[in-house]
Amino acid sequence: MAAVVTHLCPRERVWLDPARIGVLYAQLGGVEVQALLDRAMGELGTVHDDLSRQYTGRDLDGFARNLRKLRRIADHLGLTTLGTVAGDVSGCLDIGDATALAATWARLSRSAAQALAGSWDSPG
C-alpha cells in the first residue's frame, strides 16, 4: 500500500476594513492617502523583515518592539487580520509558549506576505 503524503499550503485571508480607508480619504484626500499607503506598506515590509531576523536570531526584546510597531501600522491602515495576528503573536511571546509562538509567527508571516502583495479582502 502506497503512503499518502499531504502537503498543506495555508493561504491567509487578510481583511482590510474599508471604513478605515474611507476615514483616511475623508481626512487627507486621495493623493495624500495614496502617499500614506505607499509609505506605510514600505514600512510594513521593513518591519516584517526585521521581525524575521529577530525571530531567527532569538532577539525577543526587539521582536516584541517590532510586533507592537507592526500592529500600530496595521491598525492605522485597517488591516484587521494583520493587527489581530500580531496581537496573538505578542500574547504567545508574553506567556513563553514556544510552540504557539512558532505557529502564530508563521501565520503572521503569511498574513504579512499577503498584505504586502496587496491581496486584501473586505468583510461582508
C-alpha positions as CSV (number, residue, x, y, z in Angstrom):
1,M,0.0,0.0,0.0
2,A,1.4,3.4,-1.0
3,A,1.8,6.1,1.5
4,V,-0.2,9.2,1.0
5,V,1.7,12.4,1.7
6,T,-0.3,15.6,2.3
7,H,1.3,18.9,1.8
8,L,-0.6,21.7,3.4
9,C,-0.3,25.2,1.9
10,P,-2.3,27.5,4.1
11,R,-3.3,30.8,2.5
12,E,-4.2,33.6,4.7
13,R,-7.1,35.9,4.0
14,V,-6.1,39.4,5.0
15,W,-9.0,41.6,5.8
16,L,-9.0,45.3,5.0
17,D,-11.5,47.5,6.8
18,P,-12.9,49.7,4.0
19,A,-14.3,52.1,6.6
20,R,-10.8,52.9,7.9
21,I,-9.6,53.7,4.4
22,G,-12.7,55.8,3.9
23,V,-11.9,57.8,7.1
24,L,-8.3,58.4,5.8
25,Y,-9.7,59.6,2.4
26,A,-12.1,62.0,4.2
27,Q,-9.2,63.3,6.4
28,L,-6.5,63.5,3.8
29,G,-7.8,63.3,0.3
30,G,-6.9,60.8,-2.5
31,V,-3.4,61.8,-3.3
32,E,-2.3,62.1,0.3
33,V,-3.9,58.7,1.2
34,Q,-2.0,57.0,-1.7
35,A,1.3,58.5,-0.4
36,L,0.4,57.4,3.1
37,L,-0.4,53.9,1.9
38,D,2.9,53.7,-0.1
39,R,5.0,54.8,2.9
40,A,3.1,52.5,5.3
41,M,3.4,49.5,3.1
42,G,7.1,50.2,2.7
43,E,7.5,50.4,6.5
44,L,5.4,47.3,6.9
45,G,7.8,45.4,4.7
46,T,10.8,46.7,6.6
47,V,9.3,45.8,10.0
48,H,8.4,42.3,8.7
49,D,12.0,41.8,7.5
50,D,13.3,43.0,10.9
51,L,10.9,40.6,12.7
52,S,12.1,37.7,10.6
53,R,15.7,38.4,11.5
54,Q,14.9,39.0,15.2
55,Y,12.8,35.7,15.4
56,T,15.6,33.7,13.8
57,G,18.2,35.4,15.9
58,R,16.2,35.0,19.1
59,D,16.2,38.8,19.8
60,L,12.9,38.6,21.6
61,D,13.1,42.1,23.0
62,G,13.5,43.6,19.5
63,F,10.9,41.1,18.2
64,A,8.3,42.3,20.8
65,R,9.0,46.0,20.0
66,N,8.6,45.4,16.3
67,L,5.4,43.4,16.8
68,R,3.9,46.5,18.5
69,K,5.1,48.6,15.6
70,L,3.6,46.3,13.0
71,R,0.3,46.2,14.9
72,R,0.2,50.0,15.0
73,I,0.8,50.2,11.3
74,A,-1.8,47.5,10.5
75,D,-4.4,49.1,12.8
76,H,-3.8,52.6,11.2
77,L,-4.4,51.1,7.7
78,G,-7.4,49.0,8.7
79,L,-5.5,45.7,8.0
80,T,-7.5,44.0,10.7
81,T,-6.2,40.4,10.3
82,L,-2.6,41.6,10.4
83,G,-3.2,43.6,13.6
84,T,-5.1,40.7,15.3
85,V,-2.5,38.1,14.4
86,A,0.3,40.4,15.6
87,G,-1.5,40.6,18.9
88,D,-1.8,36.8,19.1
89,V,2.0,36.5,18.5
90,S,2.6,39.0,21.3
91,G,0.4,37.0,23.6
92,C,2.3,33.8,22.9
93,L,5.6,35.6,23.5
94,D,4.3,37.0,26.8
95,I,3.3,33.6,28.1
96,G,6.5,32.0,26.9
97,D,4.8,29.3,24.8
98,A,7.5,28.5,22.2
99,T,5.3,26.1,20.1
100,A,2.4,28.6,20.0
101,L,4.8,31.4,19.2
102,A,6.2,29.4,16.2
103,A,2.7,28.7,14.9
104,T,1.4,32.2,15.3
105,W,4.6,33.7,13.9
106,A,4.2,31.5,10.8
107,R,0.6,32.8,10.4
108,L,1.7,36.4,10.9
109,S,4.4,35.9,8.3
110,R,1.9,34.5,5.8
111,S,-0.5,37.3,6.6
112,A,2.2,40.0,6.1
113,A,3.2,38.5,2.8
114,Q,-0.5,38.6,1.6
115,A,-0.8,42.2,2.8
116,L,2.4,43.3,1.1
117,A,1.2,41.6,-2.1
118,G,-2.0,43.7,-1.9
119,S,-4.2,40.6,-1.6
120,W,-6.8,42.0,0.7
121,D,-10.4,41.0,1.3
122,S,-13.1,43.2,2.7
123,P,-15.5,41.8,5.3
124,G,-19.1,41.4,4.4
